[in-house]
């Protein structure tokens, strides 16, 4: 199995970074390393990460600092360049990965040597009906989040790259100093431009906040324009579907409902990310237990098997 590094860019993520690190280091397969790349945070982000490292000396967590330039892209690049694993996972500090995420990601790249980038669906942990939302996201993302006749586009909240693929495109990815593009789609198109394969796996599951829906209409529309801006920067690539049209249609209802649901969670004193992660742990344990139960022979099967072996003198 290939080992997996995790890169988490962070800017003022004091509220979420500890939960994110607990989640990243409580996996069915431990990541090779977890690199938190701080980018000039002015809150307690660094102190929280340092305290986490002290409290969990066996966890492969490192705190790096990218202070030369403000922004996600230089911070992301710094982390990916510093990572030393075979596969480079990357997600945001407000994300939670499924408890078997590292194991699944390693398996994807181990089983398919041609795979150079991988992505999967997300659920929204601070919205109700998380699993219904996951099914909807999976159904839509695997169908419309594509380019060049069906090649999957990587999603920054749930993506991984083969280290060799990153090294091939690292010097060419757009710097986007105007901050008008989707950096994850930019990476995807650079991979496709090199003829490198991207894959979509419904088993590669992460969870994220739906807080984007709580922004103003103008801010949300500017964010949606990043889809077009990114493809405009890569005129040799094309797409059949435009996800931003669907997201924009969903915005009015989600914008009204999101703050209402946050009040419900606050009143009930529920940490939605933690609750989602615990639920995923329980479901994974249940599925593994069921598999173990299914593979355990009955007394009759055991006696029959060993009776045949005794008859053969084994």
N, C-alpha and C positions, 0 to 999 in steps of 0.2 A: 504493500500500500504506500502511496506517495504521502509525504508529510505536508501539512497545510499551515502556512503562516496567515495570521489575521491582522489586517491593518485598519485602524479606527482613527480617522481624522477627528480632531476635537477642538472646538472653540466655544468657551463658556458653556460647558456641558455638565456643570456640577450637579444638576438635578438628576441626571440620568446615567452618568458614567459608571457609578458603582454597580448598579443593576446590570448594566451592559457587560462589565467585566465578570461579574458572578456568572452570568449566562454563558459568556464565551469560554469560561474555564470549567464549567460543569457539563462536560460533554461525554458522550459514550466513548469517544476517542479524543484524547487531549490534543489541542493544537500544538504545533511545533513551537510557535511563539505568538504572542499577542502584542502588537506594537501600537501603543496609543501615541499619536503624533499631535502634540499640542501646538496650536497656532496663535500665540499671543493672548491666551485667555486672561481675563481680568477678574475672574471669580475664583472659586476654590477647586477648579478642575484638577490642577496639578497636585495640590495637597491631598485630594481624595485618592488619586491614582497612587501617589507615593505611600499613603497609609494602607491602601489595598495590598501593595507589594510587600510591605512590612508584615501585614497580618496573614498573608498567603505566600510564604517564602518558596513553596514548591510550585506555585503557579508560574508559567513562563511569560509573565507580563513585564514589559519594558516601557518606560516613558521616554519618548524622544521629543525634541523641540525643533520646530521649524519657525524661526523668527525673522528670516530674511524678507519674507513677503506675505502679506495678508491674503488669504483666499484658500478655497477648497482645493483647487487644482495643484498649486505648488505643494500644499500640505500632503495631498494624496500621493503625488509623485515622489516626495521625500520618503514617505513610508514604504511605497512599493519598491523603490530603489534600495532601501535599507533591509528589506525582508530577505531572508536566506532560505526559505522553504521551497519545495518543489512546486507547490501551488500557492497562489497569493489570493486569499479571500479578502474582501473589502466590503464594509458596510458602515453605516453612520452610528453615532453614539446614542441615538434615540431608538436604535433597532434592537430586537431580540431574535436570536437564531434558535431554531428548533434544537432540542437536546442531542439529536443525531446529525446535526448539520455538517460538522467536520468530517464525520464518517461517510456521509453521503457524498460530499464534495470530493473527498479523496477517491471514493469508488468511481465517480464519474470519470475522472481523468485517468485513473488506473485502467479501467475497462475500455476506454476509448482513447488510444494514443493520438488520434487525430484531433481530439477536442482541445481547443486553445482558450476558449472562454465558456463560462457556464453561468446560467441564471435560473431563477425559479419564481414561483408565486409568493405573494405576501398576504398576511392578514393584518387587520388594523386593530391593535389591542385596546385602543381607547374608544372603540365603537361597539355597540351591541351585536349579537349574532356573528361572532368572529368567524366561526366555521362556515357559515353561509357566505360571508364576505370572502373567505379564502377560496371557496369553490367558484364564486363569481370572478374573482381576480384571476384564478388559474384558467378558467374558460376563456376569458377575454385576452389575457396577456399572451397565451400561447398561440392565439389566432391573429391578433392585430398588432402586437408589439414586434414587428418584423420589418426587414428591408431586403431589397434585391431579390424579390421573388420568393421570400419565405425564410430568410436567415434570421434567427433570433437576435434581438437587441438586448444587451445586458442592462440590468437595472441596478443602479448604484446602491440601493438598500439591500441588495441580495445578489452579489456577483463574485466570481472567482476567475482568475487567469492562471494559465500555466506560466511559470516564471520565465521560461524561454520565450514565450510569446510577448510578455511585457517588455523584455529586453529588446525585442525586435522593433517595437513601436514606440518605446519610451522617448526617443529623441524626436519623434514626429507628431505626437499628440498635440492638439491645439492648446495654446496657453490661455486663450480667451480672456485677455486682460480687460475687455469691456464687460465681461460677465453677462453674456447674453445667450449662452449655449447650455445644452445638457451634456455635462462632461462624460456621463456614462455612455450616452449614445455616440459621442465623439470617439471614445475608445472602441466601441463596437464597430464603427465604420472604418476606423484605421485597421482593425483586425481583418475585416472583410476585404478591405483594399489590398491586403497582403495575401489574400486567398486563404486566410486562416479560418478554421471552422469554429462556429459558436453553437452551443447546444442549450436546449431548454429541458429542465427536469422538474416534474411536478412534485418530486420528493425533496427537492432542495428548498426548504420552506423557511422564511423569516417573517418577523412581525415588525410593524412600524407604527408610528403615530399618524393619525389623520389630521394633525394640526394644520396642515397646508390649507384645509378647508375653512379654517378660522381666520384666514387673512382677508384683507379687503378685496373687493372685486377687481380693482385696477391692478393690485399686486398679483392676484391669481391669474389674470389675463396675461400680464407680462411674463409670468412663469410659463404659461401655456405656449407663448410665442417662441420659447426656447426650442421647441420641436422643429418648427420651420427654420429658425435661424441655424440650427445645427445641420440640417440637410442642405440649406443654402450654402453652407461652408464646404459641403461635400457634393458638388453637382453631379459627380459620376455615379452617385448612389440614388436609389429611388425607393419609394414605398407605395403600397397599395392602400393602406389604411392610415387614418390620422387619429391616434388615440386622444389627442387634445380635444377633439370635437365631443367625444363621449364624456371626458372629464368635465368639460365646461357645461355640458347639459346636466350633469349631476350636481354641480356646484351650488345652485340656489337652495335645494333641499338639504344638502349636507351642511351648508353654511349656517342654516337656521337650527339644525338639529345638534350639531357638534357641541356648542356651549351648554345646551340643555343637558346633554348626557354627561358632560364634565361635572356639572353641579350635582347630578345624581351620584356619580362616583365619589365626589368630595364629601357629600353628606353621609355616604355609607362608609367613608374612610377606606376606600379601596384603591390600592396601587394597581392600575390595570395591566401594566407591563408584567409585574410580578405575578399577578393572578393568571395571566395568559401563559407565562412560562411554567408555573406549577401545574396548570392543566395539561400542558404539552408533556411534561414529565410523567404525569399519571397515565396519560393515554399511551405513551411510548412503553412504559412499564407493563401496562395491561396487554398491549399487543405482543410484546416479547414473552410475557407469561403465557398468553394463549398459544403462541408458537411453540413454546417449550412444552406446554400441556399436549398439544397436538402431536408433537414428535416423541412423546414418552409412550412406550409400548404398554399395552394392557398386560395383565398377568397371563392371559391366554396367549397373546402374541409372544411374550417373553419365553414362556414354557415351550411353545412350538418351535421358536428359533433355536433355543439351546438344546431342545430334544433332538433336533436335526443334527446339530453339531456333535452331540454325544454319540449319535448313531454312526457318524462318520469318523468318530474317534478323534475329533479336534479338541 
